[in-house]
Amino acid sequence: MATPGDCNLTHTDGDHRYQAPPEVCAWIFKQLDQLREQASLVIEQYTESYSGLIRTIVGVDRYPLGIKLEPMTNDRFAIIWGIGKWEEYKFVQTKKFNLQRNRFRIYYIDDYLVEAPMELKILAYETENKIERIRKLQHYLLKIIAHFVSYESTSYYGNNDITHSTLKERGQGYENISDPLSQSDRQSCNQVNQWIINQRAILHKEAEYYVTYYWSNNRKSVALEYPSISLGLRIKINRSNSISIEWFEAKFVGKKVFEKKRFKKPRNINTYTILEKLTMSEPKWFAQLVRDTEDELVRIRKMICILFSIKETLLAYQNTDCS
């Protein structure tokens, strides 16, 4: 494994460069708490409206449709429609309607209310629209948390036990401070985006170190047997401002390096599997150098990919929240 040394890139247990800031963690879990409060309010409003319909609209009592808020682990909750028994403002669910797989909306209500009074249909559909939005927002927040866990776990080579609970504990104590939780959600989301930009800069610097490490060691001694293949390594900034770390077969003209052949890496795969085959018959020192360098770059590529996933999920959350 390559050791960054003078570049101050050495990983230690006390290294916080890759950690999500406590205020960001606090904001995420605060959003989950607020969503649960919204769900409780929606259920309360439905209960009152349904009870009113029973007293005023003939036939509503034949459709004992209610909602239940089910607590789940790791801050995940479920809002379940079902049928049961109504006792004034209290609903006891006896049969629930499950969500369709990978869906945020329960469509079984449509079948159940085919012949129901129009007023009940309108109430149920309007309520489910609100609940669908809450389900989506919860899904994106939990997905962001999972990405953070994956990102930090990858950065520490799996030596640190980063979990959902770790992030929640980190955010404790920031719930009541004025900055940044009193700011708008947009400002808080901007803070997450700024963290992503800062992390990308850190990873870019780290990748530059390993590229330099490779080039400074691939011809380190004239006493060593030269490899038969010339492997080049470079960093590219793409149009989308993403970072690519690429291996290629190089051609040397004096001190200049040109691309002779580009090696393709499958999309969403973080390693160049072809390197093992290319270096199989090469000198041991060279094969080890390529392997050590690529091991570090695989981690960096994976972390860059996770950062992109956090950004995309945060954007989906913002778009849903504003809709």
N, C-alpha and C positions, 0 to 999 in steps of 0.2 A: 504494500500500500504506500502510495506517495505521501510524504509528509511535507506540508506547506512551509514549515520553518519560518524564515524571515518575513514571509508575506502575512504573518499573523492570521493564518487561516486554520490553525490547529483546532480541532474539536475537543471541547472539554465539557464536563458535567455542568459547569457554571456558565456555559456559553448561551447567551440569550438572543443572539442575532436572529435566529429563525423563529422565535416565539411570537405568537399573536399577542399584541399588547393587552394588558388587563382591562383597559377601558373598552377595547373592541369586544373582548369576551363578555364583559358585563352588558354591553349593548345587545349582543345576540340573545343572551338568556333573558334579558328584559323584554325583548320582542316576543319571546315564547310565552312569558308570563302574561303579557298584554293580549296575546291571541287567545289564551285560555279564558281571560276575563271577557273578551269579546264573544267567545263561544257561549259562555254562561249567560251573557246578556241576550244573545239571540234566542237561546232556549227559553229564557224567562219571557221574552216578548211573544214568542210563539205560543207558549202555555197560556198567557193571558188572552191572546187573540182567539185561540182554539176554544177556550172556555166560553168566550163571548159568542162564538158561532154556534156552539151547542145550544145556547139559550135562545138564540134568535132565528136560526136556519133549520128548517125541517130536514132530517136525513143525515145530518152531520154525525150524530151519535152512532150511526152504523159503521163509521170509519174511525176506530179508536187509534189514531195515528199520533205518535209522540216521539220525542227526541231525548236521548240520554247521553251524558258526558262521561265517558269512561277514562279513568286515569290509567296511564301506562308508564313503563320505566323510562329512565333517561329523558325526562321532560317531554315525552311524547304522549299526547292524549288523542282520544278518538271520539268523534261525534257521530252517534249511531241513531239512525231512524229505525222505528219498529212499531209493532202493534202490541196492545196490552189492555190494561184497565185504567180508567180515569176515575179518580175520587176527588172531585172538585178541582183543585190546582195541583194535585199530585198524580204523577203518571208512573205506573208499574209496568215495565216492559216484559212481555212474555215471549216475543219473537222479534228478532232483529233482521233488518235488511243489510246484507253485506255489500261493501264496495266491490265493484267489478275490478278485476286484476289490473293494476297499474292505472287506475282511474281515480279521479277526485270527486266524482259525482255518483249518487245512487239513482239509478234509472228505474229501479223496481217500483218507486213511488208512482210513476206514470201508469203502470199496469194496475196497481192497487186502487188508484183514484179515477179509473176510466169512467165510472158512472156516478162519481161523487158530486155533490153540489159545487158549482163553479167557484163560489167564495172560498171553499176549502182548498180547491186546486190552486187558486191564486196564492193563498197564504202559504201552502206547502212549497210551491215553486219559488216564491220570493225568498222564503226562509232558506231553501236549499242553495239558492244563488249565493247568499251570504256565507253559508257554511262551506260551500265549494271553495270560495276565495280563502277562507281561513285554513282549509286543508292544504291548499297550494302553498300558502305562505309558510305554514309549519314545515311542509316538505322541503322547501328551499333552505330554510334556516337549519334544519337538521342535516341537510346535505352539506351546507357550508361548514358546520361543525365537524362532520366526517372528513372533509377535505383538510381542515386545519390539523386534525389528529394525524391523518396520513402524511401531511407535509412535515410536521415536527418529528414524527416517528422516523421518516426517511432521513431527515437531516442528522439524526443521532445514531445512524447505523443500527437502529433497533435496540440500543442499549438502555434507552429510557422508556419507561412505561407511560406513554402519553395516551390519555383516554378522554372520553366525554366529560367525566367527572373532574379530570385535571383542569380542563379549560373553565369549567364552572367555578371551581374553587379559586382559580386565578382571578376571576372577575368579581369575586366577593369583596365587599368594601368599597366598590365603586358605584354602587347603585344609587346613592343619595348625593353624590358630589355634583357640582354645577357644570363641570366640564368633563366629557362632552355630552352627557346624557340629557341635559336640558336643551341641547341644540336640536335642530330638526333631524328627522331620519335621513334626509338627504345629506346633511353635513356628516353624520355618523358613517353613512355609506362611503362618502368621499374619503373618510379617514381610512377605511378598509382599502380603498383603491390606492391611496398613497402608500400604505404598508406594502401592497403588492408591487408597486413601482420600486420601492426601496429594496425589497427582497430580490427583485429581478436584477437590480444593480449589484447587490452582494454576490449573487450567483454568477453574474457575468464576470466580475472580478476574479472569483474563484476559478471559473473555467479558463480564464486567461492565464492564470498561474499554471494549471495543469498542461495547457498547450505549450507554454514556455518550458515547463519541466520536461515534456516529451522531446521538444526540439533540441534542448540543451544536452540531452542524454543519448540521443539515437546515434551519435558518432563520438561518443565520449572518449574512446581510446583507440589508437591506431593498432594496438596489439590485439584487439578483439576481431573476430571474424565478421566481415561485413555481411549483412543480409542480402539476399538476391532480389528482394523487392523493396522499392522505396515507398514507404507509406507517409503520406502527408496528413496534417491535422490543422483545422482552422475553425474559427468562429465567424458566423455570418449573422448579421442583423437583417431580418426579412422585412418586407414592406409593411407587415402588420406589427412591426416592432418586436416580434418574437425572436428568440435566440436559437440558432442552430449550431451544433457542434459536430463537424463532419470529418470523416476519414476519406481519403482519396489516394489513388496511386499517383505518385509525384514524378515529375521530370525536372531535373536540375539543369539550369543553364547558368553557369557561373555560380553566383550566390542567390540567384532568383529561383523561385519554386513555381512550377506551372502544373496545372491539373492534366494528367495523362488519361485517367479513368476515374469516374465518379462511382462510388459504391452506394447502392440504394439501401435505405433502411425502411422497412415496412412502417406504414403510418401507425401511430400509437404504440410502437415498439421502441423502447428506449436504448436498445443496444444493437451494435453491428455484429450479428452472429457470424458474418463471413470472416471476421478477423481471426477466429480460432483456426479456420481452415487455411487462411493465407499464411499464418505464422507457424503452422505445424512442422514444417521442415526447415524453419529458419533457426539461426543461432539462439541458444537458450536465453542469453542476456537480452536479445532483442524481443523475443516472444514475451519474456517477463515484463519488459518495459511497456509494451503495447497492452498487455493484460492489466498491469497495475494502473496505467493511465485510463484505460477504458472503464475499469471498475469505478473510478471516481467520477468519470463523465456520465456514466449510467445514472448514478445518484443525482447528479445535477440536472440531467435531462428530465428525470422523473419529477423533480421538484419544480422545474419550470412548467411542466405539463399540469401539475396540481395547481400552481398559481393561476394558470389560464382557466382551469375548471372553477376555481373560487370566483374569479372575475365574471365568468359566464353565469354562474348560479346567482351571484349577487345582482347582476343585471336582470335576470328573470324575476328575482324577488322584487326589485324596484318596479319593474313593469307591471307585475301583478298587484302590488300595493297601490299603484297609482290608477289602476283600471277601475 
